Amino acid sequence: MGTLLVAHGTRSEHGVAMVGDLAAAMSARLAETVRVAFVDVLGPTPSEVLTALDHEPTVVVPAFLSSGFHVRHDLPREVAESGHRAATVTPALGPSPELARAMLGRLLESGWQRGDAVVMAAAGTRDVHAQGELRRTAAALSALVGSRVSIAFAAPSQQSEGYPSVPEVVARVRSDGAPSVAVASYLLAEGLFQQRLRDSGADVVAEPLGLHPSVVRLACLRRSHAGLAASKGVDAVVGR
């Protein structure tokens, strides 16, 4: 049974490299080849890779931090277009307590101290389902840091659907009396969005989740659980 890691796609060389590195880390942990595809910006697409696999049983792992439009619509369409009859799609990486732990780890590495206010910065989405998952993740991070975590978007919607920009939320939290504000990056890789976090005016900005051990462990668990279910004839449901 093969494994296909599917990411959004980016023009950032760092972002593309990170996806490849995550696939390599999964390969080492799972002792099998993990292929890579992208749903936007660059290729190969999931449909192209699955078509080339000639119906080899394959577990598709979406490298997304929430199950928004790409996960619930684009990816199923890609699988259907491939005509592949033995593909099992796992839930997205997030939401998961593992990702909250990864954010805490990155915050601690950046110099965050307990008592500092925390803003969780996500890429941005207009999908209300994905926004609900972000709130669950922020609640999990709040429990870990010991105070309420605010949510901000690196790319907020111009239609005001979702959350304000990171600089806006950082300024608001500071005006509410926080002596120090830290941004927890809810991004997988370096790129334009991560730079926006660094330019937000926060006192501390954590690095992207990247290859944090919790991220690698979670991706491998998604694949292993889906592979076991597929071997028993149980269908995996996207987003469950």
JOMOGI-V553326 format. One record per pair of residues at least 24 apart in sequence whose ideal C-beta (glycine too) atoms are under 10 Angstrom apart, sorted by the first residue. I is the first residue (numbers start at 1). J is the second residue. If there is no record, write none. Layout:
I & J
I & J
This chain:
1 & 32
1 & 56
1 & 57
1 & 58
1 & 59
1 & 86
1 & 88
1 & 223
1 & 226
1 & 227
1 & 230
1 & 231
2 & 32
2 & 33
2 & 34
2 & 35
2 & 49
2 & 50
2 & 53
2 & 56
2 & 57
2 & 58
2 & 59
2 & 60
2 & 86
2 & 87
2 & 227
3 & 27
3 & 30
3 & 32
3 & 33
3 & 34
3 & 35
3 & 36
3 & 58
3 & 59
3 & 60
3 & 61
3 & 90
3 & 219
3 & 220
3 & 222
3 & 223
3 & 224
3 & 226
3 & 227
4 & 33
4 & 34
4 & 35
4 & 36
4 & 37
4 & 46
4 & 49
4 & 50
4 & 53
4 & 58
4 & 59
4 & 60
4 & 61
4 & 62
4 & 79
4 & 84
4 & 87
4 & 89
4 & 223
5 & 34
5 & 35
5 & 36
5 & 37
5 & 38
5 & 46
5 & 59
5 & 60
5 & 61
5 & 62
5 & 63
5 & 219
5 & 222
5 & 223
6 & 35
6 & 36
6 & 37
6 & 38
6 & 39
6 & 45
6 & 46
6 & 49
6 & 50
6 & 60
6 & 61
6 & 62
6 & 63
6 & 64
6 & 70
6 & 71
6 & 74
6 & 75
6 & 78
6 & 79
6 & 89
6 & 90
6 & 92
7 & 36
7 & 37
7 & 38
7 & 39
7 & 40
7 & 41
7 & 42
7 & 61
7 & 62
7 & 63
7 & 64
7 & 70
7 & 188
7 & 189
8 & 38
8 & 39
8 & 40
8 & 41
8 & 42
8 & 62
8 & 63
8 & 64
8 & 65
8 & 68
8 & 70
8 & 71
8 & 74
8 & 123
8 & 188
8 & 189
9 & 37
9 & 38
9 & 39
9 & 40
9 & 41
9 & 42
9 & 43
9 & 45
9 & 70
10 & 38
10 & 40
10 & 41
10 & 42
10 & 188
10 & 189
10 & 190
10 & 191
10 & 192
10 & 193
11 & 41
11 & 42
11 & 191
11 & 192
12 & 41
12 & 189
12 & 190
12 & 191
12 & 192
12 & 193
12 & 194
12 & 195
13 & 190
13 & 191
14 & 189
14 & 190
14 & 191
14 & 194
14 & 208
14 & 210
15 & 41
15 & 187
15 & 188
15 & 189
15 & 190
15 & 191
15 & 192
15 & 193
15 & 194
15 & 208
16 & 41
16 & 42
16 & 189
16 & 191
17 & 189
17 & 190
18 & 63
18 & 187
18 & 188
18 & 189
18 & 190
18 & 191
18 & 208
18 & 209
18 & 210
18 & 211
19 & 63
19 & 188
19 & 189
21 & 189
21 & 210
21 & 211
21 & 216
22 & 61
22 & 63
22 & 93
22 & 188
22 & 189
22 & 209
22 & 210
22 & 211
22 & 215
22 & 216
22 & 219
23 & 61
23 & 63
23 & 219
24 & 211
24 & 216
25 & 211
25 & 213
25 & 215
25 & 216
25 & 217
25 & 219
25 & 220
26 & 61
26 & 63
26 & 216
26 & 217
26 & 219
26 & 220
26 & 222
26 & 223
27 & 220
28 & 216
28 & 220
29 & 216
29 & 217
29 & 219
29 & 220
29 & 223
29 & 224
30 & 59
30 & 219
30 & 220
30 & 223
30 & 224
30 & 227
32 & 59
32 & 223
32 & 227
34 & 59
34 & 61
34 & 219
34 & 220
34 & 223
35 & 60
36 & 63
37 & 63
37 & 75
37 & 78
38 & 63
39 & 64
39 & 69
39 & 70
39 & 71
39 & 73
39 & 74
39 & 75
39 & 77
39 & 78
40 & 70
40 & 74
45 & 74
45 & 78
45 & 81
45 & 82
46 & 74
46 & 75
46 & 76
46 & 77
46 & 78
46 & 79
46 & 81
46 & 82
46 & 84
46 & 87
46 & 89
47 & 75
47 & 77
47 & 78
47 & 79
47 & 80
47 & 81
47 & 82
47 & 83
47 & 84
48 & 78
48 & 81
48 & 82
49 & 78
49 & 82
49 & 84
50 & 78
50 & 79
50 & 80
50 & 81
50 & 82
50 & 83
50 & 84
50 & 85
50 & 86
50 & 87
51 & 81
51 & 82
51 & 83
51 & 84
52 & 82
52 & 84
53 & 82
53 & 84
53 & 86
53 & 87
54 & 84
55 & 82
55 & 83
55 & 84
55 & 85
55 & 86
55 & 87
56 & 84
56 & 86
56 & 87
57 & 84
57 & 85
57 & 86
57 & 87
57 & 88
57 & 227
57 & 230
57 & 231
58 & 82
58 & 84
58 & 86
58 & 87
58 & 88
58 & 89
58 & 227
58 & 230
59 & 86
59 & 87
59 & 88
59 & 89
59 & 90
59 & 222
59 & 223
59 & 224
59 & 225
59 & 226
59 & 227
59 & 228
59 & 229
59 & 230
59 & 236
60 & 84
60 & 87
60 & 88
60 & 89
60 & 90
60 & 222
60 & 223
60 & 226
60 & 236
60 & 238
61 & 88
61 & 89
61 & 90
61 & 91
61 & 92
61 & 93
61 & 218
61 & 219
61 & 220
61 & 221
61 & 222
61 & 223
61 & 226
62 & 89
62 & 90
62 & 91
62 & 92
62 & 93
62 & 94
62 & 219
62 & 222
62 & 238
62 & 239
63 & 92
63 & 93
63 & 188
63 & 189
63 & 215
63 & 219
63 & 222
64 & 91
64 & 92
64 & 93
64 & 94
64 & 123
64 & 130
64 & 188
65 & 92
65 & 93
65 & 94
65 & 95
65 & 96
65 & 99
65 & 122
65 & 123
65 & 125
65 & 130
65 & 133
65 & 134
65 & 137
65 & 186
65 & 187
65 & 188
65 & 209
65 & 215
66 & 92
66 & 93
66 & 94
66 & 95
66 & 99
66 & 122
66 & 123
66 & 125
66 & 127
66 & 129
66 & 130
66 & 131
66 & 132
66 & 133
66 & 134
66 & 136
66 & 137
66 & 186
66 & 239
67 & 91
67 & 92
67 & 93
67 & 94
67 & 95
67 & 127
67 & 129
67 & 130
67 & 132
67 & 133
67 & 238
67 & 239
67 & 240
68 & 92
68 & 123
68 & 124
68 & 125
68 & 126
68 & 127
68 & 128
68 & 129
68 & 130
68 & 131
68 & 133
68 & 134
68 & 239
69 & 125
69 & 126
69 & 127
69 & 129
69 & 130
70 & 125
70 & 127
70 & 130
71 & 127
71 & 129
71 & 130
71 & 238
71 & 239
72 & 127
72 & 129
72 & 130
72 & 238
72 & 239
73 & 127
73 & 238
75 & 238
76 & 238
79 & 238
86 & 230
87 & 230
87 & 236
88 & 223
88 & 226
88 & 227
88 & 229
88 & 230
88 & 231
88 & 234
88 & 235
88 & 236
88 & 237
89 & 222
89 & 226
89 & 235
89 & 236
89 & 237
89 & 238
89 & 239
90 & 219
90 & 221
90 & 222
90 & 223
90 & 224
90 & 225
90 & 226
90 & 227
90 & 229
90 & 230
90 & 236
90 & 237
90 & 238
90 & 239
90 & 240
91 & 222
91 & 225
91 & 226
91 & 236
91 & 237
91 & 238
91 & 239
91 & 240
92 & 130
92 & 133
92 & 222
92 & 238
92 & 239
93 & 188
93 & 209
93 & 215
93 & 218
93 & 219
93 & 221
93 & 222
94 & 122
94 & 130
94 & 133
94 & 134
94 & 136
94 & 137
94 & 186
94 & 188
94 & 209
94 & 215
94 & 218
95 & 130
95 & 132
95 & 133
95 & 134
95 & 135
95 & 136
95 & 137
95 & 138
95 & 139
95 & 140
96 & 133
96 & 136
96 & 137
96 & 140
96 & 214
96 & 215
96 & 218
96 & 221
96 & 222
97 & 136
97 & 137
97 & 140
97 & 141
97 & 143
97 & 144
97 & 214
97 & 218
98 & 140
98 & 209
98 & 212
98 & 213
98 & 214
98 & 215
98 & 216
98 & 217
98 & 218
98 & 219
98 & 221
99 & 137
99 & 140
99 & 141
99 & 186
99 & 188
99 & 209
99 & 212
99 & 214
99 & 215
99 & 218
100 & 136
100 & 137
100 & 138
100 & 139
100 & 140
100 & 141
100 & 142
100 & 143
100 & 144
100 & 145
100 & 149
100 & 184
100 & 186
100 & 214
101 & 140
101 & 141
101 & 144
101 & 212
101 & 213
101 & 214
101 & 215
101 & 217
101 & 218
102 & 141
102 & 184
102 & 185
102 & 186
102 & 206
102 & 208
102 & 209
102 & 210
102 & 211
102 & 212
102 & 213
102 & 214
102 & 215
102 & 216
102 & 217
102 & 218
103 & 137
103 & 138
103 & 140
103 & 141
103 & 144
103 & 145
103 & 149
103 & 184
103 & 185
103 & 186
103 & 206
103 & 208
103 & 209
103 & 212
103 & 214
104 & 140
104 & 141
104 & 143
104 & 144
104 & 145
104 & 184
104 & 206
104 & 212
104 & 214
105 & 144
105 & 206
105 & 207
105 & 209
105 & 212
105 & 213
105 & 214
105 & 215
106 & 184
106 & 185
106 & 186
106 & 205
106 & 206
106 & 207
106 & 208
106 & 209
106 & 210
106 & 212
106 & 214
107 & 141
107 & 144
107 & 145
107 & 182
107 & 183
107 & 184
107 & 185
107 & 204
107 & 205
107 & 206
107 & 207
108 & 145
108 & 206
109 & 206
109 & 207
109 & 212
110 & 182
110 & 183
110 & 184
110 & 185
110 & 202
110 & 203
110 & 204
110 & 205
110 & 206
110 & 207
111 & 180
111 & 182
111 & 203
111 & 204
111 & 205
111 & 206
112 & 145
112 & 180
112 & 181
112 & 182
112 & 183
112 & 184
112 & 203
112 & 204
112 & 205
112 & 206
113 & 180
113 & 182
113 & 204
114 & 145
114 & 146
114 & 147
115 & 145
115 & 146
115 & 147
115 & 178
115 & 179
115 & 180
116 & 145
116 & 147
116 & 178
116 & 179
116 & 180
116 & 181
116 & 182
116 & 202
116 & 203
116 & 204
117 & 145
117 & 147
117 & 148
117 & 149
117 & 150
117 & 170
117 & 173
117 & 174
117 & 176
117 & 177
117 & 178
117 & 179
117 & 180
117 & 181
117 & 182
117 & 183
117 & 202
117 & 203
118 & 142
118 & 144
118 & 145
118 & 146
118 & 147
118 & 148
118 & 149
118 & 150
118 & 173
118 & 178
118 & 180
118 & 181
118 & 182
118 & 183
118 & 184
118 & 202
118 & 204
118 & 206
119 & 149
119 & 150
119 & 151
119 & 152
119 & 163
119 & 166
119 & 167
119 & 168
119 & 169
119 & 170
119 & 172
119 & 173
119 & 174
119 & 178
119 & 181
119 & 182
119 & 183
119 & 184
119 & 197
119 & 200
119 & 202
119 & 205
120 & 145
120 & 149
120 & 150
120 & 151
120 & 152
120 & 163
120 & 166
120 & 169
120 & 182
120 & 183
120 & 184
120 & 185
120 & 186
120 & 206
121 & 150
121 & 151
121 & 152
121 & 153
121 & 154
121 & 163
121 & 165
121 & 166
121 & 169
121 & 170
121 & 183
121 & 184
121 & 185
121 & 186
121 & 187
121 & 193
121 & 194
121 & 196
121 & 197
121 & 200
121 & 202
121 & 205
121 & 206
122 & 151
122 & 152
122 & 153
122 & 154
122 & 155
122 & 162
122 & 163
122 & 166
122 & 184
122 & 185
122 & 186
122 & 187
122 & 193
123 & 153
123 & 154
123 & 155
123 & 186
123 & 187
123 & 188
123 & 191
123 & 192
123 & 193
123 & 194
123 & 196
124 & 152
124 & 153
124 & 154
124 & 155
124 & 156
124 & 157
124 & 161
124 & 162
124 & 163
124 & 165
124 & 166
124 & 193
125 & 153
125 & 155
125 & 156
125 & 157
125 & 161
125 & 162
125 & 163
126 & 153
126 & 156
126 & 157
126 & 159
126 & 160
126 & 161
126 & 162
127 & 161
127 & 162
128 & 161
128 & 162
129 & 239
130 & 162
130 & 239
131 & 161
131 & 162
131 & 163
133 & 239
134 & 162
134 & 163
134 & 186
135 & 163
137 & 184
137 & 186
138 & 163
138 & 184
138 & 186
141 & 184
141 & 186
144 & 184
145 & 182
145 & 184
147 & 178
148 & 173
149 & 173
149 & 182
149 & 184
150 & 176
150 & 178
150 & 181
150 & 183
151 & 186
152 & 183
152 & 184
152 & 186
152 & 196
152 & 197
152 & 200
152 & 202
153 & 186
153 & 193
153 & 196
154 & 183
154 & 185
154 & 186
154 & 187
154 & 191
154 & 192
154 & 193
154 & 194
154 & 195
154 & 196
154 & 197
154 & 200
155 & 192
155 & 193
155 & 196
165 & 196
165 & 200
166 & 193
166 & 196
166 & 197
166 & 198
166 & 199
166 & 200
166 & 201
166 & 202
166 & 205
167 & 196
167 & 197
167 & 199
167 & 200
167 & 201
167 & 202
168 & 200
168 & 201
169 & 200
169 & 202
170 & 197
170 & 200
170 & 201
170 & 202
170 & 203
170 & 205
171 & 200
171 & 201
171 & 202
173 & 202
174 & 201
174 & 202
174 & 203
178 & 203
179 & 203
180 & 204
181 & 205
182 & 206
184 & 209
185 & 209
185 & 210
188 & 212
188 & 215
